[in-house]
Amino acid sequence: KPDYFTIKASVSFIKPDNFSYPSCSTDGCSKKVIEQNDLTWRCERCEINHKNPLYRYILSASVVDETGQMWINLFNEQGETLLGCDAKTLLEIKDSGIENSLRDYLTNKVLYKEFNFRIRARMDSYQGVDKARFQVVGLSEVDPSSECDALIDLIDKILISGTNVVLPTSISGRFFELIIPLLTNLKNDSFIYIINYTGLDNMKYLSNFLEWMNPNIIKLW
């Protein structure tokens, strides 16, 4: 039985080879078609020869977050959502003859951008070796503004209840992202504790650019 989970991760790499296949264009059929001598494409399941195939994605991508890296598979619907074009268009970009055209498209469109991935995980066994496979069943772009508003709202509700808040931040960039929203949006005077390995150095660095920061803030830190 497969397990399902959701992650927020950045796409670090997409395999540039064999990312699509020619499929049957009959509604409800996605079987691979074979090119014939008369240049038509035959689907053995439907027993039909098509003039042209319908290219569908079968992507393999690497995603990373602060906990590590994993390989994921995406089929046609999720591939189109991620890449912003259908498989035929991406093939045309790859075969355009323009140097690095595919790499440039992937870099500008997808690589190092964050997405929310809904993953289905299952164990496959091949020749007695078990291997976990992760298939994307849904994805959406990360909306930083909405996530910030949701975090602020959650923190505010906790503070209003009389409970202090501890925020672990393992990456210095995330630490900076928290400062201004916390100062400008929270409506409660309770304590917020931010835990960070390099927090003191970050605060000293930040004070060089913000004239309004009281030196006592760094001392309290």
C-alpha positions, 0 to 999 in steps of 0.5 A: 500500500503506498504512502502519501506525503507533501514536501516543499522543495526546490528542483535541482536537476531534471534529466535531459534525456528520455523525458517523454515518449510518443503515445497513442492520441486516442482519448483514454489511452496513453500507451506507447506507439511504434513508428511504422514503415509508412511513417504512421504510428501504431498503437497495438492496444487500440489497433489504430495507426495514427498520423502523429503521436501525442508526446507525453512526459515521463520526467525524472527530477531531483529535488532538495530541501534543508533535510536532503535530496530525493529523486521524483518521477512526474507523468504528463499532467504534473510535467506540464504544470512544472515545466509550463509547456507540453512534451512536444514543445520541450522536444522542439526546444531540445531539437532546435539546434540552438546551443544549450536551448534546453538547459537555458529553458529549464534553468529559467523556468524551473531549476532552483525554484520552490514548489509544493509536491504531493508525493506517492511513495511505494516500494518496488522490488526488482531481482530481489532488491527493494527500492523506494519510488516517489511519484508526484501526484500533484504540485503547485508553486510556492506563494511566499506572501501567503505563507508569510501571512499564514505563519504570522497569523499562527504565531499571533494566535499562539502569543494571544493565548499567552504562550511564548513561541520558539522558532528554529531557523537552520538557514541564515537567509530564512532568519532574515526573512523573519525579522521584518514581518515579525516586527511589523505584523505581530500585535502581541508583546509576548516573547519570541525566541529564535534559535539559530546557530549563526544568529548572533553573527547575523544580527551584527551583520544586519545592524550595519544596514539598519540604523534603527536597530538598538544595540541592546537587541544584539546584547539581548540576543 
